[in-house]
Amino acid sequence: MPYGKQFIDDSDITSVVDTLKSDFLTTGPKVKEFEDSISEFCDAKYCVAVSNGTAALHLASLVLLNENDKVLTTPNSFLATSNSILYVGAKPIFVDISKDGNIDLDLCEEELKKDFTIKAIYAVAFSGNMINQEKIRYLKDTYGVVILEDNAHAIGALYDGIKAGSCTNSDCSIFSFHPVKHITTAEGGAITTNSKEIYEKLLRLRTHGIVKTPEMKPWEYEMISLGYNYRITDIQCALGISQLKKLPEFINKRHHIAKKYDTVFKDSIVKPLYEFNGKSSYHLYVVQVNFNNLSISKEELFNNLKEKNIGIQLHYIPINRQPHYRSLGYGNEEMPVMDQYYDQCFSLPIYPKLTDQEQDYVIKTIKEILI
Ligand SMILES: Cc1ncc(COP(=O)(O)O)c(C=O)c1O
């Protein structure tokens, strides 16, 4: 029992097989259809689907940032978020998190007040809980910063009627369609934006920086910038289209599981990271346990549960403390909330295929060991 896994049914398989039998395996109509269905789902004007979420971050960074730009970002994410800042020669600045696991936007403001040259904020909607939209709009308007929302955990999430990926208060948003996420294309990702200019740049970067105009001779094309060939295939997009239709159902199932965990663990030493929030899309269900008061260590708990076939996971090790980041001079930042989070938090299994019996088994086992 892992912490997350895909849900594939016959309709997904039929969509993929139909595309395999069609004329286009790649650069065909399914890519645009998938992009249009994501834009529509999220209320965004434009969408560019790419080979994975990391590629989405890389392309967005190529468009939003320049070399040496300073970018405020969170230590509590998968490495790809801040790696994408490094890819383009820009400089991540790690800011501590709030109690809900998201970047602390008040601390971001303190940094912005100290240094007017900061270019951007890369914020992650951690676990599926969107970042505070009023505050991010305020920071964007007041300090003129570029905003990227890493919504890899948050497709289907809401914040006061604002949809994750709508870019209502940001320049770009990205998604990942890795199998542990809400919907999958095996590997895959997407960038949404409301800017035509950003959209057109992303399209060029996704291929080979090539343009072809009606005035050109039939064989002619011009490469006007570097491109990366981060294309996604029609086969993957056919799967994505089919999966997206099931997303509301998937999120209902995740809510059901999250509510059950909340009810059971409420008032115990296993504390949900945040009280049940029907607007979160619950990619992760994170709990906090103060191991200092217990006879069992975090490592023993992980091993113990693994023996019982329950794969809890820790999201995340602070990125700035990773060896590569230490080699770049990071790692000694004071981040008391992140450090406490890292000591105490772990994610329980949550995915649409998790049966009631499996949930009960997780709950019973955790209670036996910890409560
Ligand atoms: C927050 C976050 N951003 C970006 C990514 C990268 O996505 P991918 O694995 O599709 O490259 C992930 C993947 O785990 C993620 O969790």
The ligand as a Tripos MOL2 file, in Angstrom:
@<TRIPOS>MOLECULE
LIG
   16    16     1     0     0
SMALL
NO_CHARGES

@<TRIPOS>ATOM
      1 C1          5.4600   20.0630   -6.1310 C.3       1 LIG1
      2 C2          6.0380   19.3540   -7.3240 C.ar      1 LIG1
      3 N1          6.5210   20.0880   -8.3290 N.ar      1 LIG1
      4 C3          7.0380   19.5110   -9.4280 C.ar      1 LIG1
      5 C4          7.0890   18.1410   -9.5730 C.ar      1 LIG1
      6 C5          7.7180   17.5400  -10.7930 C.3       1 LIG1
      7 O1          6.8180   16.8080  -11.5520 O.3       1 LIG1
      8 P1          7.2950   15.5760  -12.4620 P.3       1 LIG1
      9 O2          7.5800   14.4210  -11.5580 O.co2     1 LIG1
     10 O3          6.1020   15.3340  -13.3510 O.co2     1 LIG1
     11 O4          8.4850   16.0200  -13.2290 O.co2     1 LIG1
     12 C6          6.5790   17.3440   -8.5500 C.ar      1 LIG1
     13 C7          6.6170   15.8750   -8.6720 C.2       1 LIG1
     14 O5          6.6070   15.1220   -7.7640 O.2       1 LIG1
     15 C8          6.0410   17.9560   -7.3980 C.ar      1 LIG1
     16 O6          5.5430   17.2440   -6.3770 O.3       1 LIG1
@<TRIPOS>BOND
     1     1     2 1
     2     2     3 ar
     3     2    15 ar
     4     3     4 ar
     5     4     5 ar
     6     5     6 1
     7     5    12 ar
     8     6     7 1
     9     7     8 1
    10     8     9 2
    11     8    10 1
    12     8    11 1
    13    12    13 1
    14    12    15 ar
    15    13    14 2
    16    15    16 1
@<TRIPOS>SUBSTRUCTURE
     1 LIG1         1 GROUP 0 **** ****
